[in-house]
Amino acid sequence: MTRIKRGYIARRRRTKIRLFASSFRGAHSRLTRTITQQKLRALVSAHRDRDRKKRDFRRLWITRINAVIRERGVSYSYSRLIHDLYKRQLLLNRKILAQIAISNRNCLYMISNEIIKEVDWKESTRII
């Protein structure tokens, strides 16, 4: 039997995987089997951390808004602000509110004061 030379397809697949793992350290960028395992692990981590990043940013925005709101009034908090925003049907998401809180605190204070006045006024007229 004559020897059958393998084609280039497997080599092309391995080089493609090697290019993905070229920045990895040690055997993770040199050995094909290890490269395959690390590629799978890297893709799993990337997929998981995309959701985690969204979660972390939301927590950061909430913390920033709450810190600025609580500076002004002890009785007023983040949860009441968001509740009052929904009551007045204002479409300001947490990212925008956090940016306002960092860049221009007075603007956030004005927004919260207007919301408090409006909600208090509506509740007082409803009672009477």
Residue pairs with C-beta under 8 A, 6 or more apart in sequence:
14 32
17 32
17 35
17 36
17 39
18 29
18 32
18 35
20 35
20 39
21 28
21 29
21 35
21 38
21 39
22 29
23 29
24 35
24 38
27 34
28 34
28 35
28 38
29 35
57 95
58 94
60 98
61 94
61 95
61 97
61 98
62 78
62 94
62 98
64 98
64 101
64 102
65 78
65 81
65 94
65 97
65 98
65 101
65 108
66 77
66 78
67 101
68 101
68 105
68 108
69 76
69 77
69 78
69 81
69 101
69 108
69 112
70 76
70 77
70 78
71 105
72 109
72 112
76 112
76 116
81 112
81 115
84 115
84 116
84 118
84 119
85 92
85 115
87 119
88 115
88 118
88 119
90 115
92 111
97 108
100 107
100 108
100 111
101 108
